[in-house]
Amino acid sequence: MPKTYNGLELPTDGAAIQYSNGQYQIPDNPIIPFIEGDGTGRDIWKASQRVFDAAVQKAYSGKRSIKWFEIYAGEKAFRQFNTWLPDESVAAARDLRVSIKGPLTTPIGGGIRSLNVALRQMLDLY
């Protein structure tokens, strides 16, 4: 697995979720990629992250924590990489096995399909 995606290094204090013998192995500090989202997604993500972190803190009494890793899709990706859905964002979601995303805009014109549908198809999530 690469140590960087979209030019950003994975958190060094986190570990990837593994899968073997038909079971997931969840480390105490899993790296979870997130796509902030467009529009209200930015506001929703800020609140959601606090809720997720507080829930993990309460459930595991501080023995576990999520190491968040931003990946890009939507408007933010287009501004930064000139593409709506960078290949490395999809690769990070696939490699790290669990990720979360906010609402994404569907670009109008240019023949691009819904980013939500594209992600589901690329990651075989049906």
PyMOL commands that set and color helices and strands:
alter all, ss='L'
color gray80, all
select helices_A, chain A and resi 41-60+75-81+87-96+115-122
alter helices_A, ss='H'
color red, helices_A
select strands_A, chain A and resi 4-5+8-9+18-20+23-25+31-35+67-70+100-101
alter strands_A, ss='S'
color yellow, strands_A
deselect
rebuild
show_as cartoon
